Amino acid sequence: MTGIKLNIILFGIARDIVGGSSSLTLEMEANTTVDHLMTRLQQTYPDFERLASLMIAVNSDYAKGDQVLQANDEIALIPPVSGG
């Protein structure tokens, strides 16, 4: 089975967790879901597990865990926002 490259845009604390970069590219298996991506991120960057919530948007829409990702999708990690 061939893999795909996923380009991920990072915001807020998600950017800090990966070392300050505003984007990240990961090689994943074809038919990877949002849940699989989140598991991989938590394995690679354990600090993601400490976030109370982390939304993943795919092509500008919030994604559910079972959504299958494609190589050309725009994926964004959106951490919880604080402030008032």
DSSP file (Angstrom, degrees, kcal/mol; ACC not computed):
  #  RESIDUE AA STRUCTURE BP1 BP2  ACC     N-H-->O    O-->H-N    N-H-->O    O-->H-N    TCO  KAPPA ALPHA  PHI   PSI    X-CA   Y-CA   Z-CA
    1    1 A M              0   0    0      0, 0.0     2,-0.2     0, 0.0     0, 0.0   0.000 360.0 360.0 360.0 137.6    0.0    0.0    0.0
    2    2 A T        -     0   0    0      1,-0.1    28,-1.4    27,-0.1     2,-0.2  -0.515 360.0-131.2 -87.4 155.7    1.3    3.4   -0.9
    3    3 A G  E     -A   29   0A   0     26,-0.2     2,-0.3    -2,-0.2    26,-0.3  -0.476  11.1-142.2 -98.5 171.7    1.6    6.3    1.5
    4    4 A I  E     -A   28   0A   0     24,-3.3    24,-3.0    -2,-0.2     2,-0.5  -0.942  13.5-125.7-130.6 154.2    0.5    9.9    1.3
    5    5 A K  E     -A   27   0A   0     -2,-0.3     2,-0.5    22,-0.2    22,-0.2  -0.885  22.4-158.1-100.0 130.1    2.1   13.1    2.5
    6    6 A L  E     -A   26   0A   0     20,-3.1    20,-2.3    -2,-0.5     2,-0.6  -0.935   4.0-152.7-110.2 126.8   -0.1   15.3    4.7
    7    7 A N  E     -A   25   0A   0     -2,-0.5    68,-1.2    66,-0.4     2,-0.4  -0.880  17.5-167.2 -98.5 123.2    0.6   19.0    5.0
    8    8 A I  E     -Ab  24  75A   0     16,-3.4    16,-2.2    -2,-0.6     2,-0.4  -0.934  13.2-146.9-119.6 130.3   -0.6   20.3    8.4
    9    9 A I  E     -Ab  23  76A   0     66,-3.3    68,-2.7    -2,-0.4     2,-0.4  -0.810  19.7-150.7 -95.1 135.1   -1.0   23.9    9.4
   10   10 A L  E     - b   0  77A   0     12,-2.5     2,-0.3    -2,-0.4    68,-0.1  -0.874  12.4-172.3-114.7 139.5   -0.4   24.6   13.1
   11   11 A F    >>  -     0   0    0     66,-1.1     3,-1.5    -2,-0.4     4,-0.6  -0.916  49.2 -27.4-125.9 153.6   -1.8   27.4   15.3
   12   12 A G  H >> S+     0   0    0     -2,-0.3     4,-1.2     1,-0.3     3,-0.9  -0.089 127.9   0.2  52.2-131.4   -1.2   28.6   18.8
   13   13 A I  H 3> S+     0   0    0      1,-0.3     4,-2.5    67,-0.3    -1,-0.3   0.764 126.4  67.5 -64.8 -25.9    0.2   26.0   21.3
   14   14 A A  H <> S+     0   0    0     -3,-1.5     4,-1.3     1,-0.2    -1,-0.3   0.890 100.1  50.5 -60.4 -38.1    0.2   23.3   18.5
   15   15 A R  H <<>S+     0   0    0     -3,-0.9     5,-2.9    -4,-0.6     6,-0.5   0.910 110.5  49.1 -64.2 -43.3    2.9   25.3   16.8
   16   16 A D  H ><5S+     0   0    0     -4,-1.2     3,-1.5     3,-0.2    -2,-0.2   0.891 105.1  58.5 -63.9 -39.9    4.9   25.5   20.1
   17   17 A I  H 3<5S+     0   0    0     -4,-2.5    -1,-0.2     1,-0.3    -2,-0.2   0.864 107.0  46.6 -60.6 -37.6    4.5   21.7   20.6
   18   18 A V  T 3<5S-     0   0    0     -4,-1.3    -1,-0.3     3,-0.2    -2,-0.2   0.376 132.6 -86.5 -89.2   6.2    6.2   20.8   17.3
   19   19 A G  T < 5S-     0   0    0     -3,-1.5    -3,-0.2    -4,-0.2    -2,-0.1   0.651  75.1 -59.5 103.3  16.8    9.1   23.3   17.9
   20   20 A G  S   <S+     0   0    0     -5,-2.9    -4,-0.2     1,-0.3     2,-0.2   0.395  90.6 136.7  98.3  -3.9    7.8   26.6   16.6
   21   21 A S        -     0   0    0     -6,-0.5    -1,-0.3     1,-0.1    -3,-0.2  -0.515  49.8-145.1 -77.9 146.4    7.1   25.7   13.0
   22   22 A S  S    S+     0   0    0     -2,-0.2   -12,-2.5   -13,-0.1     2,-0.3   0.515  82.4  30.1 -87.7  -5.2    3.8   26.9   11.4
   23   23 A S  E     -A    9   0A   0    -14,-0.2     2,-0.3    -8,-0.1   -14,-0.2  -0.977  62.0-164.3-150.0 163.6    3.5   23.8    9.3
   24   24 A L  E     -A    8   0A   0    -16,-2.2   -16,-3.4    -2,-0.3     2,-0.5  -0.995   8.7-151.1-149.0 140.3    4.3   20.1    9.4
   25   25 A T  E     -A    7   0A   0     -2,-0.3     2,-0.4   -18,-0.2   -18,-0.2  -0.978  17.6-176.2-118.0 129.1    4.4   17.3    6.8
   26   26 A L  E     -A    6   0A   0    -20,-2.3   -20,-3.1    -2,-0.5     2,-0.5  -0.965  23.3-134.6-124.7 140.9    3.8   13.7    7.8
   27   27 A E  E     +A    5   0A   0     -2,-0.4     2,-0.3   -22,-0.2   -22,-0.2  -0.833  37.2 169.1 -88.2 126.0    4.0   10.5    5.8
   28   28 A M  E     -A    4   0A   0    -24,-3.0   -24,-3.3    -2,-0.5     2,-0.1  -0.889  37.8 -92.2-133.1 163.6    0.9    8.4    6.5
   29   29 A E  E >   -A    3   0A   0     -2,-0.3     3,-1.0   -26,-0.3   -26,-0.2  -0.395  52.9 -92.7 -70.5 153.4   -0.7    5.3    5.0
   30   30 A A  T 3  S+     0   0    0    -28,-1.4    -1,-0.1     1,-0.2    40,-0.1  -0.323 113.4  32.0 -60.5 152.9   -3.3    5.7    2.4
   31   31 A N  T 3  S+     0   0    0     38,-0.4    -1,-0.2     1,-0.2     2,-0.2   0.722  83.4 165.1  66.2  24.3   -6.9    5.8    3.9
   32   32 A T    <   -     0   0    0     -3,-1.0    37,-3.5    37,-0.3    -1,-0.2  -0.482  23.9-146.5 -68.0 139.2   -5.6    7.4    7.1
   33   33 A T  B  >  -E   68   0B   0     35,-0.3     4,-2.2    -2,-0.2    35,-0.2  -0.562  27.2-104.5-101.4 170.1   -8.4    8.9    9.2
   34   34 A V  H  > S+     0   0    0     33,-1.5     4,-2.5    30,-0.4    32,-0.2   0.897 123.2  54.2 -58.6 -41.6   -8.4   12.0   11.4
   35   35 A D  H  > S+     0   0    0     30,-2.6     4,-2.3     2,-0.2    -1,-0.2   0.905 107.5  49.7 -60.6 -41.9   -8.2    9.6   14.5
   36   36 A H  H  > S+     0   0    0     29,-0.3     4,-2.3     2,-0.2    -1,-0.2   0.906 110.4  50.7 -63.5 -41.0   -5.1    7.9   13.0
   37   37 A L  H  X S+     0   0    0     -4,-2.2     4,-2.6     2,-0.2    -2,-0.2   0.926 109.8  49.8 -61.4 -44.7   -3.5   11.3   12.4
   38   38 A M  H  X S+     0   0    0     -4,-2.5     4,-2.3     1,-0.2    -2,-0.2   0.903 110.0  50.6 -63.0 -41.0   -4.2   12.4   16.0
   39   39 A T  H  X S+     0   0    0     -4,-2.3     4,-2.0     2,-0.2    -1,-0.2   0.922 111.3  48.7 -60.9 -44.5   -2.7    9.1   17.4
   40   40 A R  H  X S+     0   0    0     -4,-2.3     4,-2.4     1,-0.2     5,-0.2   0.906 110.6  50.4 -63.1 -42.5    0.4    9.6   15.3
   41   41 A L  H  X S+     0   0    0     -4,-2.6     4,-3.2     1,-0.2     7,-0.3   0.907 110.7  49.3 -62.6 -41.6    0.8   13.2   16.5
   42   42 A Q  H  < S+     0   0    0     -4,-2.3    -1,-0.2     2,-0.2     7,-0.2   0.847 112.3  48.4 -67.8 -33.5    0.4   12.2   20.1
   43   43 A Q  H  < S+     0   0    0     -4,-2.0    -2,-0.2    -5,-0.2    -1,-0.2   0.896 119.4  37.9 -70.6 -40.0    3.1    9.4   19.6
   44   44 A T  H  < S+     0   0    0     -4,-2.4    -2,-0.2     1,-0.3    -3,-0.2   0.868 132.4  26.0 -79.0 -38.4    5.5   11.8   17.9
   45   45 A Y    ><  -     0   0    0     -4,-3.2     3,-2.4    -5,-0.2     4,-0.3  -0.780  69.6-172.2-128.5  84.3    4.7   14.8   20.1
   46   46 A P  G >  S+     0   0    0      0, 0.0     3,-1.6     0, 0.0     4,-0.4   0.704  76.8  75.6 -55.2 -23.0    3.4   13.6   23.5
   47   47 A D  G >  S+     0   0    0      1,-0.3     3,-1.1     2,-0.2     4,-0.4   0.733  79.9  72.4 -63.5 -19.9    2.5   17.1   24.6
   48   48 A F  G X  S+     0   0    0     -3,-2.4     3,-1.2    -7,-0.3    -1,-0.3   0.832  87.6  63.4 -62.0 -29.8   -0.5   16.9   22.4
   49   49 A E  G <  S+     0   0    0     -3,-1.6    -1,-0.2    -4,-0.3    -2,-0.2   0.755  94.7  61.2 -65.2 -23.7   -2.0   14.5   24.9
   50   50 A R  G <  S+     0   0    0     -3,-1.1     2,-0.3    -4,-0.4    -1,-0.2   0.617  79.4 103.1 -80.8 -12.4   -2.0   17.3   27.5
   51   51 A L    <   -     0   0    0     -3,-1.2     3,-0.1    -4,-0.4    -3,-0.0  -0.534  69.2-141.8 -73.9 134.3   -4.4   19.6   25.5
   52   52 A A  S    S-     0   0    0     -2,-0.3     2,-0.3     1,-0.2    -1,-0.1   0.877  84.2  -2.6 -62.5 -37.9   -7.9   19.6   26.8
   53   53 A S        -     0   0    0      2,-0.0     2,-0.4    -3,-0.0    -1,-0.2  -0.990  59.7-171.8-153.2 149.0   -9.2   19.7   23.3
   54   54 A L        -     0   0    0     -2,-0.3     2,-0.3    25,-0.2    23,-0.0  -0.928  13.7-153.5-144.9 117.1   -7.7   19.9   19.8
   55   55 A M  E     -C   78   0A   0     23,-2.8    23,-3.3    -2,-0.4     2,-0.5  -0.693   3.5-154.7 -92.0 144.0   -9.9   20.5   16.8
   56   56 A I  E     -C   77   0A   0      7,-0.4     7,-3.1    -2,-0.3     2,-0.4  -0.980   7.7-163.3-118.2 125.3   -8.8   19.3   13.4
   57   57 A A  E     -CD  76  62A   0     19,-2.5    19,-2.5    -2,-0.5     2,-0.5  -0.892   2.0-164.3-107.8 138.1  -10.1   21.1   10.3
   58   58 A V  E >  S-CD  75  61A   0      3,-3.1     3,-1.3    -2,-0.4    17,-0.2  -0.983  77.8 -13.3-123.2 119.8  -10.0   19.6    6.9
   59   59 A N  T 3  S-     0   0    0     15,-3.1    -1,-0.2    -2,-0.5    16,-0.1   0.908 130.6 -52.9  53.8  45.7  -10.5   21.9    3.9
   60   60 A S  T 3  S+     0   0    0     14,-0.4     2,-0.4     1,-0.2    -1,-0.3   0.494 119.7 102.2  72.2   7.8  -11.9   24.6    6.3
   61   61 A D  E <  S-D   58   0A   0     -3,-1.3    -3,-3.1     0, 0.0    -1,-0.2  -0.964  81.2-106.7-120.2 139.2  -14.5   22.3    7.9
   62   62 A Y  E     -D   57   0A   0     -2,-0.4     2,-0.3    -5,-0.3    -5,-0.3  -0.399  43.3-138.3 -60.7 137.2  -14.1   20.7   11.4
   63   63 A A        -     0   0    0     -7,-3.1    -7,-0.4    -2,-0.1     2,-0.2  -0.741   2.9-134.4-106.5 147.3  -13.5   17.0   10.8
   64   64 A K    >   -     0   0    0     -2,-0.3     3,-1.8     1,-0.1   -30,-0.4  -0.585  33.6-105.5 -90.3 160.3  -14.8   14.0   12.6
   65   65 A G  T 3  S+     0   0    0      1,-0.3   -30,-2.6    -2,-0.2   -29,-0.3   0.756 116.3  52.6 -59.9 -28.7  -12.5   11.2   13.7
   66   66 A D  T 3  S+     0   0    0    -32,-0.2    -1,-0.3   -33,-0.2     2,-0.2   0.427  77.9 121.8 -91.7   3.0  -13.5    8.8   11.0
   67   67 A Q    <   -     0   0    0     -3,-1.8   -33,-1.5     1,-0.1     2,-0.3  -0.486  62.8-129.6 -67.5 129.9  -13.0   11.2    8.1
   68   68 A V  B     -E   33   0B   0     -2,-0.2     2,-0.3   -35,-0.2   -35,-0.3  -0.646  21.2-136.8 -82.1 134.9  -10.5    9.8    5.6
   69   69 A L        -     0   0    0    -37,-3.5   -38,-0.4    -2,-0.3   -37,-0.3  -0.688  12.4-155.0 -96.3 145.2   -7.6   12.2    4.7
   70   70 A Q    >   -     0   0    0     -2,-0.3     3,-1.7   -39,-0.1   -66,-0.0  -0.817  28.9-112.1-115.7 157.4   -6.3   12.8    1.2
   71   71 A A  T 3  S+     0   0    0     -2,-0.3   -64,-0.4     1,-0.3    -1,-0.1   0.798 115.8  47.6 -59.6 -31.5   -2.9   14.0    0.1
   72   72 A N  T 3  S+     0   0    0    -66,-0.1    -1,-0.3     2,-0.1     2,-0.1   0.360  84.7 120.4 -96.4   7.4   -4.2   17.3   -1.2
   73   73 A D    <   -     0   0    0     -3,-1.7     2,-0.8     1,-0.1   -66,-0.4  -0.397  64.9-128.2 -68.3 146.0   -6.4   18.2    1.9
   74   74 A E        -     0   0    0     -2,-0.1   -15,-3.1   -68,-0.1   -14,-0.4  -0.883  32.7-169.7 -92.8 112.3   -5.7   21.4    3.8
   75   75 A I  E     -bC   8  58A   0    -68,-1.2   -66,-3.3    -2,-0.8     2,-0.4  -0.891   6.6-174.3-110.7 131.9   -5.4   20.2    7.4
   76   76 A A  E     -bC   9  57A   0    -19,-2.5   -19,-2.5    -2,-0.4     2,-0.6  -0.987  17.7-146.8-128.5 134.3   -5.3   22.6   10.3
   77   77 A L  E     -bC  10  56A   0    -68,-2.7   -66,-1.1    -2,-0.4   -21,-0.2  -0.896  18.6-171.0 -97.8 120.5   -4.7   21.8   14.0
   78   78 A I  E     - C   0  55A   0    -23,-3.3   -23,-2.8    -2,-0.6     3,-0.1  -0.916   5.7-159.2-118.7 105.1   -6.7   24.3   16.1
   79   79 A P        -     0   0    0      0, 0.0   -25,-0.2     0, 0.0   -67,-0.0  -0.243  39.0 -73.4 -75.8 168.8   -5.9   24.2   19.9
   80   80 A P        -     0   0    0      0, 0.0     2,-0.5     0, 0.0   -67,-0.3  -0.327  49.7-136.0 -60.1 145.5   -8.2   25.5   22.5
   81   81 A V        -     0   0    0     -3,-0.1     2,-0.3   -69,-0.1    -3,-0.0  -0.886  20.2-169.6-107.7 133.8   -8.3   29.3   22.7
   82   82 A S        +     0   0    0     -2,-0.5     2,-0.3     2,-0.0     0, 0.0  -0.780  36.5  74.6-116.5 165.9   -8.2   31.2   25.9
   83   83 A G              0   0    0     -2,-0.3    -2,-0.0     1,-0.1     0, 0.0  -0.766 360.0 360.0 127.5-174.0   -8.8   34.8   26.7
   84   84 A G              0   0    0     -2,-0.3    -1,-0.1     0, 0.0    -2,-0.0   0.399 360.0 360.0-160.3 360.0  -11.8   37.0   27.0
